[in-house]
Amino acid sequence: MKMDPPALCLVHTVLLMVMWPPAASVPCPRPCSCPQPAELHCTFRSLLSIPAAVSKHVERVNLGFNSINKITDKSLAGLRKLELLMVHGNDIHSLPNGVFRDLSSLQMLKMSYNKLKDINRHTLHGLWALARLHLDHNHLEFIHPDAFQGLTSLRMLQLEGNRIQQLHPATFSTFTLMGHFHVSTLRHLYLSDNGLTSLPSRLVATMPQLENLHLHGNPWRCDCNMRWLHGWDKTSPGVLKCKKDKALPGGQLCPMCSSPRLLEKKEIQAMENLVCSSPVISSPHRTSPPDDVESEVMTTEDFREPFGNISLGLSDEHGNGVDLECGISEPGELSKISWEQVNQVQLASNISLSVDLECPVDREKYEQLWRLIAYYSNVPAHLQRGVLLKKDPHPTYVYKQDSEKDAQYFTGVKVNMMAQPAWLMQTSANLQLNRLQSSAKTVKLILSADFSETVPAEMVRRQRRTWVMIESTNTTREVLSAILGSPSEMQCNVHSSGQQVLRWMLPDGSKVEAPYSSPDNRLTVSTDGRLVIKPVSHTDAGMYYCIAKVHGDLAAMPFHLAVQESSSPPPGEDASISPIEGFAGNPISLPCTTSGSPDAEVKWILPNNNIVSFQANSSRAVVYSNGTLHIPQTQLLDSGYYKCVAINQHGVDTLATKLTVVRRKGLIRPLRKFPARPQSASGLNTQIKVPTEEAEEASGDIEVTQEGGGLKDNLLRVSDNHPPGEGVGVVGEIQTKGNTS
């Protein structure tokens, strides 16, 4: 039977309604409200969980200000049309892996004011359309370096008011090019009010489209490790923001230095030349304090292996020729990068980069190379890739100079090039002499090229970066002091994407790989990165480096160990030390004022060779944050030398102080008189014994004992007459002998 068009249309409509019922057919979950079919409002309802039976057609959900303490992996299942989800102001401590796997249309997620502690690699999986992510005012301490991989739509990330103390340089990368270059699509990043003391320069280098960066409210350590920020601020003007608030002095709050003390509360943007220097202890008695100079400490970059290697067979039309074997340094910042989401399944990108080539040469090669390429120190030689010269064992291409681009300086340069990695050999390349950094033994060249890559979006989402980082928080002990003959321990806590190789570099430059034990078992390294020396000797003093490596990433951290013989000053200096005297029972403070960048960690060596510090005080002596040693109640046994040891990663300084604790002299006074009774005084020996216990145990009373026949008529009682808590004031014993009439 044939049906006319109107009837057929009606049948189709009925079938569609049966197969896909409208959103309104699903009742609004109680006790929520649904002002629109695609909206769910459920704020201030004291909810403990996300309502069940939420419509699969919902697009906007607001669950803010409830008591939701748990989201399961099924709470948001099937909500593929959801574009906005607000779960702020709840009590959520963690998120299960894949909780957002179905939210492929979500553009904004607000989870502010919860109690999340970490974001792992799988937490945000599935949020491929997410543009705005609010995670501010949680308890976040750790963000997995791969957490945002594949989120190529992400533009704004709010992390203000958390507990973050450290970030991996690639933390905010959303995709990776050439398997090496980590790129972030972020334009707005909020890191205010966390516990950050330093920031790696490579972190902002991954964000070429960054427009707003908020860093105020962190305890920034303004030393040489943050020197890069001033230069970056100049080349990226207006990106580093200050918090605008009329109630604040000056109407705004900018990133401020928290240390060193000399720069405290100064704006980072105003600091042009941040330095690192060894500590110096100030004292009016010092004739020649050590120089306050910047010292060299190796960084992670110093431990990186060459990025690759390249063979260059150069020649020109004048008959000059030279063969070079060069190392390729780690690529610097990408000078130009752009990308485009071609469609839902492809990501196209274009980058320009340059690498430094370091080529060892002898005098003959140096002269030949100079004749060949000296023209191209101010401008590069433009090369075009030609035929494949050979395929095995590695591809080698012939490059020839572009006569049109180099019409002014054309010498017919030809290069037979073999490079690892091979993707450096693009269809066109530029080769330039770095004249300033070249020498007769090493020639520096610059190779630059443009690259293009189009990758499937699904591949970007599945990419898994390798990473490694060494924990650096406010509890990490990077500087240590030890007494000669005592044990010392350094802890290197490593986090990584997989099995890492961990090595320690010792002060003599040698390296040992964990696990390790020296032939005499004096130095050991455990698999968890702990280095133990027992006992320490003078040769153990110096810089130690913990180096952790995985394929494609490396991290290094310096540790400084100072070894002291005792609290005594070095031979010859004790005569110049003016002793400090104090009465037993009284408090005493010994100052130790230091300068240096970063701030020195002050440790005190006591006369008994115990070491105390602000982080490790004893029951009887405390070290204040300004380095002052305070003894609330001194004893006679506290006499001796006290050595202040000021140490940071760049040096150490010491200063000894001599303390003498004495008893307070007491008074002898009559207490009462006894009636005179005639008696023989022959052989009388009246002795008043004075206790000699320590001050804190003495009562101040004096026991009276009688030897022989009796006491003198006017019995004397001795008191030290000192305030409560102070020491004994009478030393020795007082004897009275004589005759009575």
NUDREN-202269 format. One line per 2 residues: number of its first residue (from 1); their letters; for each residue x, y, z of C-alpha. Coordinates in steps of 0.05 Angstrom, whole numbers, padded with zeros to 5 digits. Each point is the difference from the previous one (the first is absolute). Layout:
<marpas>
NUM	A	X/Y/Z; ...
</marpas>
This chain:
<marpas>
1	MK	00000/00000/00000; 00028/00068/-00020
3	MD	-00004/00058/00049; -00005/00072/-00021
5	PP	00058/00047/00021; -00036/00032/00060
7	AL	-00016/-00068/00030; 00071/-00024/-00011
9	CL	00027/00062/00035; -00045/-00014/00060
11	VH	00025/-00071/00005; 00072/00023/00000
13	TV	-00015/00051/00054; -00032/-00053/00044
15	LL	00059/-00046/-00010; 00050/00054/00018
17	MV	-00039/00017/00063; 00001/-00072/00021
19	MW	00074/-00009/-00014; 00024/00067/00027
21	PP	-00049/00027/00051; 00006/00075/00014
23	AA	00038/00024/00061; -00064/00022/00032
25	SV	-00024/-00072/00004; 00051/-00013/00055
27	PC	-00025/00029/00066; 00043/00051/00036
29	PR	00038/-00034/00057; -00025/00019/00069
31	PC	00015/00047/00033; 00030/00036/-00060
33	SC	-00032/00050/-00048; 00002/-00003/-00076
35	PQ	-00018/00070/-00027; 00016/-00025/-00070
37	PA	-00003/-00071/-00028; 00077/-00001/-00008
39	EL	00015/00032/00068; 00006/-00029/00070
41	HC	00007/00047/00060; 00014/-00032/00067
43	TF	00037/00050/00044; -00006/00005/00076
45	RS	-00039/-00065/00006; 00046/-00036/00050
47	LL	00011/-00056/-00052; 00050/-00055/00019
49	SI	00006/-00027/-00071; -00016/00018/-00072
51	PA	-00074/-00013/-00013; -00016/-00064/-00036
53	AV	-00042/-00004/-00064; 00027/00065/-00030
55	SK	-00025/00009/-00072; 00050/-00021/-00053
57	HV	-00020/00063/-00038; 00020/00048/00055
59	ER	00050/00054/-00022; 00010/00042/00063
61	VN	00004/-00026/00072; 00012/00042/00062
63	LG	00012/-00041/00064; 00037/00055/00038
65	FN	00000/00009/00076; -00023/-00068/00023
67	SI	00033/-00054/00042; 00019/-00047/-00056
69	NK	00059/-00040/00025; 00007/-00052/-00055
71	IT	-00007/-00006/-00075; 00001/-00071/-00027
73	DK	00021/-00022/-00069; -00074/-00008/-00016
75	SL	-00025/00066/00027; 00009/00036/-00067
77	AG	-00005/-00059/-00048; -00035/00012/-00065
79	LR	-00004/00077/00005; 00029/00010/-00069
81	KL	-00037/00065/-00013; 00021/00033/00065
83	EL	00036/00067/-00014; 00004/00031/00069
85	LM	00010/-00035/00067; 00006/00038/00066
87	VH	00016/-00040/00063; 00034/00055/00040
89	GN	-00007/00009/00075; -00006/-00073/00018
91	DI	00041/-00051/00039; 00032/-00041/-00055
93	HS	00068/-00030/00020; 00017/-00041/-00062
95	LP	-00024/-00017/-00070; 00001/-00071/-00029
97	NG	00036/-00014/-00065; -00044/00011/-00061
99	VF	-00055/00036/00039; -00007/00050/-00059
101	RD	00010/-00051/-00056; -00069/00013/-00031
103	LS	00001/00076/00005; 00028/00011/-00070
105	SL	-00041/00064/-00009; 00017/00032/00066
107	QM	00029/00070/-00008; 00002/00025/00071
109	LK	00014/-00039/00065; -00002/00036/00067
111	MS	00025/-00039/00060; 00023/00059/00042
113	YN	-00002/-00003/00077; 00004/-00075/00008
115	KL	00055/-00042/00033; 00035/-00033/-00059
117	KD	00072/-00018/00016; 00027/-00021/-00068
119	IN	-00015/-00005/-00074; 00027/-00062/-00032
121	RH	00010/-00021/-00072; -00069/-00029/-00008
123	TL	-00042/00049/00040; -00018/00046/-00059
125	HG	-00003/-00054/-00053; -00057/00011/-00048
127	LW	-00006/00076/00006; 00022/00012/-00071
129	AL	-00043/00063/-00010; 00015/00031/00067
131	AR	00020/00074/-00005; -00006/00025/00072
133	LH	00021/-00040/00062; -00008/00027/00071
135	LD	00038/-00038/00053; 00015/00059/00046
137	HN	-00004/-00003/00075; 00009/-00074/00008
139	HL	00056/-00037/00037; 00040/-00017/-00062
141	EF	00072/-00019/00015; 00018/-00038/-00064
143	IH	-00020/00006/-00072; 00022/-00057/-00045
145	PD	00045/00026/-00056; -00044/-00037/-00051
147	AF	-00067/00022/00030; -00020/00047/-00057
149	QG	00026/-00041/-00059; -00051/00000/-00056
151	LT	-00041/00058/00027; 00016/00043/-00061
153	SL	-00062/00044/00009; 00022/00022/00070
155	RM	00010/00075/00004; -00010/00019/00073
157	LQ	00025/-00036/00063; -00014/00027/00070
159	LE	00044/-00030/00054; 00000/00057/00050
161	GN	-00001/-00014/00075; 00029/-00071/00001
163	RI	00062/-00031/00032; 00044/-00009/-00061
165	QQ	00074/00006/00015; 00031/-00029/-00063
167	LH	-00018/-00007/-00074; 00032/-00041/-00054
169	PA	00020/00044/-00060; -00049/-00038/-00046
171	TF	-00058/-00001/00049; -00047/00043/-00042
173	ST	00017/-00030/-00068; -00061/-00023/-00039
175	FT	00035/-00031/-00060; 00070/-00020/-00023
177	LM	00034/00012/-00067; 00053/-00043/-00032
179	GH	-00002/-00042/00063; 00041/00053/00035
181	FH	-00030/00070/00002; -00053/00008/00053
183	VS	-00052/00053/-00015; -00057/00029/00041
185	TL	-00062/00032/-00029; -00012/00040/00064
187	RH	-00011/00075/-00005; -00019/00015/00073
189	LY	00035/-00033/00059; -00013/00016/00073
191	LS	00053/-00025/00050; -00011/00052/00055
193	DN	00000/-00017/00074; 00037/-00066/-00002
195	GL	00066/-00021/00031; 00044/00010/-00061
197	TS	00070/00027/00014; 00028/-00008/-00070
199	LP	-00025/-00013/-00070; 00039/-00033/-00057
201	SR	00009/00044/-00062; -00017/-00059/-00045
203	LV	-00071/00000/00030; -00020/00067/-00032
205	AT	00039/-00019/-00063; -00053/-00054/-00013
207	MP	-00055/00053/-00003; 00012/00044/-00062
209	QL	-00071/00028/00001; -00001/00020/00074
211	EN	-00036/00065/00012; -00010/00002/00075
213	LH	00045/-00030/00055; -00017/00012/00074
215	LH	00055/-00015/00050; -00013/00045/00060
217	GN	-00007/-00029/00070; 00056/-00051/-00006
219	PW	00063/00000/00044; 00047/00014/-00058
221	RC	00075/-00011/00012; 00032/00054/-00041
223	DC	00067/-00030/-00018; 00036/-00018/-00065
225	NM	-00049/-00056/-00014; -00054/00054/-00012
227	RW	00045/00046/-00040; -00033/-00020/-00065
229	LH	-00067/00030/00021; 00023/00073/-00010
231	GW	00023/-00014/-00071; -00063/-00039/-00016
233	DK	-00043/00057/00028; 00035/00048/-00047
235	TS	-00011/-00043/-00062; -00072/-00017/00020
237	PG	-00024/00067/00026; -00067/00001/00036
239	VL	-00005/-00075/00010; 00021/-00001/00073
241	KC	-00059/00029/00037; -00011/00033/00067
243	KK	-00063/-00007/00042; -00041/00064/-00004
245	DK	-00032/00021/00065; -00013/00071/00024
247	AL	00006/-00023/00073; 00073/-00020/-00012
249	PG	00059/00049/00005; 00010/00028/-00068
251	GQ	-00065/-00032/-00023; 00032/-00066/-00020
253	LC	00038/-00061/00023; 00058/-00024/-00043
255	PM	00046/-00061/00008; 00046/00016/00059
257	CS	00066/-00028/00023; -00005/-00038/00065
259	SP	00075/-00013/00004; 00058/00015/00005
261	RL	-00011/00048/00058; 00033/00057/-00038
263	LE	-00054/-00003/-00054; -00060/-00017/00043
265	KK	-00065/00033/-00023; 00031/00027/-00063
267	EI	-00036/-00011/-00066; 00031/-00054/-00043
269	QA	-00012/00040/-00064; 00045/00055/00026
271	ME	00059/-00047/00013; 00047/00004/-00060
273	NL	00059/-00042/00022; -00017/-00055/00050
275	VC	00062/-00035/00025; 00023/-00059/00041
277	SS	00055/00011/00051; 00034/-00038/00057
279	PV	-00019/00018/00072; 00038/00052/00040
281	IS	-00007/00006/00076; 00005/00072/00023
283	SP	00040/00014/00063; 00035/00064/00025
285	HR	00059/-00043/00023; 00015/-00028/-00069
287	TS	00060/00031/-00034; -00010/-00031/-00069
289	PP	-00067/-00031/-00013; -00006/-00045/-00062
291	DD	-00018/00033/-00065; -00074/00001/-00017
293	VE	00005/-00027/-00071; -00044/-00040/-00047
295	SE	00022/-00072/-00006; -00014/-00051/-00053
297	VM	-00046/-00058/00015; -00016/-00049/-00055
299	TT	-00072/-00002/-00025; -00042/-00052/-00034
301	ED	00021/00028/-00068; 00073/-00015/00016
303	FR	-00016/-00075/00006; -00040/-00007/-00064
305	EP	00032/-00044/-00052; 00006/00027/-00072
307	FG	-00067/00003/-00035; 00030/-00037/-00059
309	NI	00058/00001/-00049; 00011/00023/-00070
311	SL	00052/-00012/-00055; 00014/00057/-00048
313	GL	00041/-00005/-00064; 00007/00073/-00021
315	SD	00029/00028/-00065; -00008/00061/-00044
317	EH	00014/00021/-00072; 00068/00028/00020
319	GN	00027/-00070/00015; -00003/00006/00076
321	GV	-00023/-00062/00037; -00004/-00028/00070
323	DL	-00033/-00059/00035; -00030/00011/00070
325	EC	-00028/-00045/00054; -00043/00042/00046
327	GI	-00043/-00008/00062; -00070/00030/00000
329	SE	-00019/00039/00063; -00069/-00003/00030
331	PG	-00047/00044/-00042; -00017/00067/00032
333	EL	-00067/00033/00001; -00043/-00006/-00062
335	SK	00008/00066/-00036; -00067/-00007/-00036
337	IS	-00056/-00049/00007; -00071/-00005/-00024
339	WE	-00052/-00055/00000; -00070/-00011/-00024
341	QV	-00054/-00051/00015; -00013/-00017/-00073
343	NQ	-00062/-00040/00020; -00022/-00044/00057
345	VQ	00052/-00052/-00017; 00063/00037/-00022
347	LA	00049/00051/00030; 00046/00037/-00048
349	SN	00060/00039/00026; 00058/00041/-00027
351	IS	00063/00017/00039; 00066/00035/-00011
353	LS	00059/-00019/00042; 00076/00003/00002
355	VD	00052/-00045/00031; 00073/00013/00018
357	LE	00053/-00044/-00031; 00065/-00009/00037
359	CP	00056/-00024/-00045; 00070/-00018/00025
361	VD	00054/00022/-00050; 00075/00002/-00007
363	RE	00038/00059/-00028; -00003/-00025/-00072
365	KY	-00075/-00012/00002; -00010/00066/00035
367	EQ	00034/00038/-00056; -00037/-00038/-00055
369	LW	-00067/00010/00033; 00014/00074/00011
371	RL	00014/00011/-00073; -00064/-00038/-00018
373	IA	-00052/00028/00047; 00028/00065/00029
375	YY	-00047/00038/-00047; -00059/-00028/00037
377	SN	00007/00025/00071; -00048/00059/-00006
379	VP	-00048/-00033/-00048; -00010/-00076/-00010
381	AH	00013/-00041/-00062; -00068/-00023/-00026
383	LQ	00002/-00073/-00022; -00048/-00043/-00039
385	RG	-00003/-00076/00008; 00017/-00039/-00062
387	VL	00011/-00074/-00015; 00006/-00056/00051
389	LK	00074/-00015/-00002; -00005/-00065/00039
391	KD	-00052/-00035/00042; 00041/-00045/00046
393	PH	00020/-00002/00055; -00034/00069/00006
395	PT	-00031/00044/-00054; 00048/00051/-00029
397	YV	-00025/00058/-00043; 00034/00050/-00045
399	YK	-00017/00073/00015; 00017/00056/-00048
401	QD	00000/00075/00011; -00061/00037/-00025
403	SE	00026/00049/-00053; -00063/00044/00002
405	KD	-00002/00010/00075; 00075/00009/00004
407	AQ	00011/00041/-00062; 00041/00052/00038
409	YF	00045/-00051/00035; 00002/-00062/-00044
411	TG	00060/-00046/00003; -00031/-00065/-00023
413	VK	-00001/-00032/00069; -00015/-00075/-00003
415	VN	-00012/-00044/00060; -00005/-00076/00005
417	MM	-00041/-00006/00064; -00016/-00059/00045
419	AQ	-00037/00017/00064; -00029/-00036/00059
421	PA	-00057/00010/00012; -00015/-00004/-00074
423	WL	-00059/00048/00002; 00051/00057/00006
425	MQ	00014/-00009/-00075; -00060/00039/-00027
427	TS	-00009/00021/-00073; 00033/00066/00015
429	AN	00049/00021/00055; 00044/00059/00020
431	LQ	00073/-00007/00023; 00035/00057/00036
433	LN	00067/00010/00035; -00003/00021/00073
435	RL	00063/00042/-00003; -00001/00025/00072
437	QS	-00002/-00069/00031; 00048/-00034/-00048
439	SA	00073/-00013/00016; 00060/-00033/-00033
441	KT	-00020/-00066/00034; -00076/00002/-00005
443	VK	-00043/00031/-00053; -00072/00017/00015
445	LI	-00052/-00002/-00056; -00074/00014/00001
447	LS	-00048/-00045/-00040; -00071/00026/-00008
449	AD	-00060/-00026/-00037; -00076/00002/-00005
451	FS	-00040/-00062/00016; -00071/-00022/-00013
453	ET	-00037/-00058/00030; -00072/-00023/-00003
455	VP	-00021/-00053/00050; -00066/-00034/00014
457	AE	-00035/00030/00062; -00010/-00070/00027
459	MV	00076/-00011/-00003; 00011/00065/00039
461	RR	-00047/-00024/00054; 00034/-00067/00006
463	QR	00070/00030/00001; 00036/-00017/00065
465	RT	00059/00043/00018; 00058/-00025/00041
467	WV	00019/00045/00058; 00041/00002/00063
469	MI	00005/00050/00057; 00037/00004/00066
471	ES	-00043/00023/00058; 00017/00070/00025
473	TN	-00046/00026/00055; 00008/00039/00064
475	TT	00020/-00064/00036; 00055/-00020/-00049
477	RE	00069/00004/00033; 00047/00025/-00055
479	VL	00055/00025/00047; 00030/-00041/00057
481	SA	00053/00008/00054; 00035/-00058/00033
483	IL	00052/-00010/00055; 00063/-00036/-00021
485	GS	-00010/-00074/00014; -00075/00002/00003
487	PS	-00048/-00028/-00052; -00035/00043/-00052
489	EM	-00060/-00015/-00045; -00029/00033/-00062
491	QC	-00069/-00019/-00026; -00017/00007/-00074
493	NV	-00074/-00014/-00010; -00014/-00014/-00074
495	HS	-00067/-00003/-00035; -00004/-00024/-00072
497	SG	-00042/-00031/-00055; 00038/-00065/00003
499	QQ	00063/-00034/00023; 00052/00054/00007
501	VL	00076/-00004/00003; 00026/00035/00061
503	RW	00072/00023/00009; 00037/00041/00051
505	ML	00059/00045/-00021; 00050/00006/00057
507	PD	00044/00061/00017; 00059/-00030/-00038
509	GS	-00042/-00004/-00064; -00009/-00076/00001
511	KV	-00070/-00029/-00009; -00032/-00060/00033
513	EA	-00065/-00034/-00021; -00053/-00023/00050
515	PY	00003/-00049/00032; 00073/00008/00020
517	SS	00047/-00017/00057; 00074/00021/00003
519	PD	00051/-00056/00012; 00007/00021/00073
521	NR	-00076/00009/00007; 00013/00072/00023
523	LT	-00044/00030/-00055; -00065/-00033/-00022
525	VS	-00056/00020/-00047; -00067/-00036/00007
527	TD	-00050/-00012/-00057; -00045/00054/00028
529	GR	00054/00053/-00009; 00027/00006/00071
531	LV	00075/00012/00005; 00032/-00017/00067
533	IK	00072/00015/00021; 00026/-00028/00065
535	PV	00043/00026/00028; 00012/00065/-00037
537	SH	00070/00027/-00012; 00026/00067/-00025
539	TD	00005/-00026/-00071; -00076/-00012/00000
541	AG	-00015/00075/00004; -00025/00033/-00063
543	MY	-00055/-00005/-00053; -00040/-00062/-00014
545	YC	-00049/-00007/-00058; -00058/-00047/-00004
547	IA	-00014/-00015/-00074; -00063/-00037/-00021
549	KV	-00012/-00020/-00072; -00053/-00033/-00043
551	HG	-00001/-00004/-00075; -00015/00071/-00024
553	DL	00006/00036/00066; 00050/00015/00055
555	AA	00000/00035/00068; 00058/00020/00046
557	MP	00004/00030/00069; 00061/00026/00037
559	FH	00015/-00016/00073; 00055/00035/00042
561	LA	00035/-00035/00058; 00044/00038/00049
563	VQ	00045/-00039/00047; 00024/00031/00066
565	ES	00048/-00029/00050; -00034/00029/00062
567	SS	-00030/00064/00027; 00070/00028/00011
569	PP	00028/00053/-00047; 00056/-00016/-00048
571	PG	00070/00001/00030; 00026/00070/00010
573	ED	-00068/00034/00002; -00018/-00016/00072
575	AS	00045/00055/00027; -00041/00053/-00036
577	IS	-00067/-00024/00028; -00026/00043/00057
579	PI	-00037/-00046/00049; -00072/00014/00020
581	EG	-00015/-00009/00074; -00066/-00016/00032
583	FA	-00027/-00022/00067; -00026/-00070/00008
585	GN	-00075/-00003/-00003; -00006/00062/-00044
587	PI	-00022/-00004/-00073; 00050/00017/-00054
589	SL	-00005/00013/-00075; 00056/-00006/-00051
591	PC	-00016/00037/-00065; 00022/-00025/-00069
593	TT	-00018/00051/-00053; 00012/-00024/-00071
595	SG	-00005/00025/-00071; -00001/-00042/-00063
597	SP	-00047/-00022/-00055; -00039/-00043/00010
599	DA	-00006/00011/00075; 00050/-00042/00038
601	EV	-00024/-00056/00045; 00031/00012/00068
603	KW	00023/-00057/00043; 00034/00005/00068
605	IL	00051/-00050/00026; -00003/-00004/00076
607	PN	00059/-00014/00046; -00022/-00073/00004
609	NN	00003/-00002/-00077; -00075/-00007/-00007
611	IV	-00029/00040/-00059; -00064/00041/00007
613	SF	-00037/00041/-00051; -00067/00035/-00011
615	QA	-00026/-00066/-00028; 00031/-00044/00054
617	NS	00003/00032/00069; 00019/-00034/00065
619	SR	-00036/00000/00067; 00048/00052/00029
621	AV	00021/00043/-00060; -00041/00029/-00057
623	VY	00019/00035/-00065; -00046/00055/-00023
625	SN	-00016/00014/-00073; 00050/00058/-00001
627	GT	00057/-00048/00020; 00005/00020/00074
629	LH	00015/-00056/00049; -00039/00007/00065
631	IP	00012/-00038/00065; -00058/00014/00048
633	QT	00036/-00022/00063; 00076/-00007/-00001
635	QL	00040/-00050/00041; 00073/-00003/00017
637	LD	00010/-00057/-00049; -00023/00047/-00056
639	SG	00068/00034/00001; 00041/-00010/-00063
641	YY	00003/00016/-00074; -00063/00009/-00042
643	KC	00009/-00001/-00075; -00050/00031/-00048
645	VA	00001/-00035/-00068; -00035/00038/-00056
647	IN	-00009/-00041/-00063; -00037/00002/-00066
649	QH	00011/-00036/-00066; 00053/00051/-00020
651	GV	00047/00000/00061; 00010/-00002/00075
653	DT	00024/00048/00053; 00014/-00013/00074
655	LA	00010/00042/00062; 00017/-00024/00070
657	TK	-00021/00033/00066; 00028/-00016/00069
659	LT	-00050/-00002/00057; 00020/-00002/00074
661	VV	-00055/-00015/00051; 00016/00018/00073
663	RR	-00036/-00005/00066; -00029/00063/00030
665	KG	00035/00023/00065; -00047/-00006/00059
667	LI	-00011/00041/00063; 00012/-00021/00073
669	RP	-00052/00030/00046; -00022/-00014/00072
671	LR	-00067/-00035/00006; -00011/-00003/00075
673	KF	00037/00001/00066; 00002/-00053/00054
675	PA	00007/00017/00074; 00071/-00001/00024
677	RP	00017/-00061/00040; 00069/-00009/00030
679	QS	00035/-00058/-00030; 00069/-00020/-00019
681	AS	00021/00015/-00070; 00061/-00042/00003
683	GL	00007/-00041/-00063; -00064/00029/-00031
685	NT	-00005/-00006/-00076; -00064/00028/-00028
687	QI	-00005/-00015/-00075; -00053/00025/-00048
689	KV	-00004/-00046/-00060; -00021/00030/-00066
691	PT	-00032/-00045/-00051; 00037/-00005/-00066
693	EE	-00055/-00032/-00042; -00018/00031/-00067
695	AE	-00037/00066/00002; -00067/-00027/-00024
697	EA	00001/-00052/00057; 00023/00046/00057
699	SG	-00051/00029/00048; 00043/00056/00027
701	DI	-00006/-00025/00071; 00063/-00020/00037
703	EV	00004/-00058/00047; 00032/00014/00068
705	TQ	00038/-00056/00034; 00037/00000/00066
707	EG	00066/-00034/00013; 00028/-00004/00071
709	GG	-00032/00033/00060; -00051/00050/-00027
711	LK	-00019/00061/-00041; 00023/00071/00004
713	DN	-00047/00046/00039; -00021/00040/-00061
715	LL	-00019/-00055/-00048; 00007/00022/-00072
717	RV	-00044/-00023/-00057; 00024/00010/-00070
719	SD	-00046/00014/-00059; 00018/00014/-00071
721	NH	-00054/00053/-00003; -00016/-00012/-00073
723	PP	-00066/00003/-00038; -00037/-00065/-00012
725	GE	00027/-00039/-00058; 00070/00030/00003
727	GV	00063/-00036/00020; 00034/-00011/00066
729	GV	00037/00061/00024; 00050/-00029/00051
731	VG	00060/-00040/-00021; 00041/-00047/00045
733	EI	-00008/-00004/00074; 00003/00051/00057
735	QT	00034/-00020/00064; -00002/00034/00068
737	KG	00050/-00016/00055; 00014/00036/00066
739	NT	-00009/00005/00076; -00057/00029/00040
741	S	00009/00039/00065
</marpas>
